[in-house]
Amino acid sequence: MGEKELIKALKRGKEEAYIELVNTYGNRLLKTCFLMIKDEKEAEDIVQETFIKIFKYIKNFQENSSLYTWIYKILQNTIIDKSRKLILTVPYEDYTVSEENIEEIIIDKENKELLKENLKQINFIYRQVLILFYFDDFSIKEISEILDEKEGTVRSKLSRGRKILGENLQKGGEFNGL
């Protein structure tokens, strides 16, 4: 079923459309949510709440963006609502990185596991943009739609997030976030 057909079926309340939606996006939402908050049970709860909101508000979906972008916006808003109180500081192994090569490290698959462990140490507003850009492959424009922010703001957060990540990786030890 294509996206347009899926949206129509969802708006009509077709059970098979709900199943297809969960099968199509469930694991991706869970992965993103877990990267953001690093708590498996909480991530599962947030994704479940996200699907409830999707099912509840699908009739309001205006199709100004892709279904995927709309769903991720709901997920991000749910994460923000749920995680305002979560502050994570976890020690990690000492790695030496220069600020100039932080982008290559983000792109390098071998280092993605290192980054996954260390992203949780960065302030949520920067972590969120880094994950959407590098792990979920959203464009700046799509991220601005998801977060309901100007593209310049997203670029600024992406740049600042890269810089903070590089500085923290250079320091080693324990991150405090900013």
N, C-alpha and C positions, 0 to 999 in steps of 0.2 A: 504494500500500500504506500503510495507516495505521500509527501507531506500534506498537500492540499486535501487529499482524500482522508488522511488521518485526522486532520483538523475538523473536517465536516463530520466524520464519524464520532469524534469526541464531543462535538457540540450537540450531536443528536443523542448522546449518552450510550453509545454502543459499547457493550462490554468488551468485545474483541479489540476495540480501539484502545481502551484503557490498558489491556494486557500488552498490546503491541508497544504502547508508550512506555510502560514500565520496562519491558524487555529491551527496548531501544536505548533508553536513557538512564535506566536505573544504576548500572555499574559505573557509568561515567560520572553521574552525580555523586555517587558514594565516594569514588576516588577523589574528586575535587573537594568534596566536603571534608574528607579525612585529611587531605593535605592541608586544608585550612585550619582545622581545629585539633587534629591529632588525638582524637578520642573516638574509638570505633563505635561504641554504643551510642554516644551523642551524635555521631555522624549518621548512623542508621535512623535515629529518631528524627533528625533534621530532614533527611531525604524523605522519610515517610510523611512528615508534615508538609514538605514541598509538594509531594504528589497530591495530598489532600487539597492543598491550595490550587494546584493546577486543575484538578477535577472540578473544584468549586467555581473557579473563575474562568474556565475555558470559554464560556459563552461571551465573556468580555474581551477576549483576544481579538484585536483589531487587524492583525496580520500586517502591521507596519514593519515588522522585522520577521526573521525566521522563527519558527516554533522553538528551535534550539536556543536562540538568543533569549526569547521570552521566558523559557523554562529556567535558564541559568540566572536570569535576573531575579526570578522568584526564589531560587536557591540562595543566591547571594544575600538577598534581603532577609531570608530566614536565618542564615548563618549569622548575619550581623545582629539580628534580634536576640538570638540565643547565646552568642559568644561574647557579648560586651563584657561579661564578668570573667572570662577565661584569660588568665595571664600565665603563659608557659615559659619557664626557663629551665633548660635541660643542658647539661654539659655535653660536649662532643670532643672527638679527637682533634688534635692540633694539626691543621693543614695550613700550608703557606700558599698564599695567592696574592697576586698583584692586582691593583684596581683596574689596570688596563686589560687583563685577561678574564675578567669576571663574565663577560658575555660568552666567550668560548667555553667556559666551564659550565655555564647554564645550558648551552647547546649540546655539549659533550655528554653522550648517554651514560658513559661510565661514571660521570660525576653527578648524574641526576639523583642517585640514591643519597649521596652526601648532601645535595641541596635539599632534598625532601626532608632530611633530618634537621637541617639548619634553617629552613624557611620559617618554621614555627617560632623561631626566636626573633623574628622581625615584626615590627608593629603591623597589626592586621591590615591597615589601609595600604601598605606597600606589598605585603605578602599576597594579598588578594589580587592585585594587578599583575604581579610576577607570575603567579600560578595561572591566571587566565591567559596571559600572553605566551608563556613558555611551555606550560604543560597541557593546556586545553586548546592552544593554537588559535585563540581569538585575535582578530585584528584590533588595532587601536579604536577604530570606529565601533566595532561590536562591543568592546569593553565599555566604551563611553555610553552606549545604549543600555547595557546591562546595569551599569552603576549609576546611570542617569547623571553623568558628569560630562563636561566639555572635553573634547579630544585633547586639548592642551593640558588640562588637568591630569588626564590619564598619562600622557607622555611625561609630564613632570613627576608623577608618582612612580612610573616605571624607571625613570632615570634615577630618582632618589632611592628607590628600592634596590637597584643594582649597586649604587654607591654604598649604601648601608650594608648590604650583603657582602660586598668586597671588603669593606673595613672590618666587619665582624669576622670574616674568614681569615683575614690577616692577623687579627688579635689572637685567635685560638681561645681555648678555655670555655667559659660560659657566657652566653649571650644574655643581655638584659632586655633587648628590644629597645625601641625608642618611642 
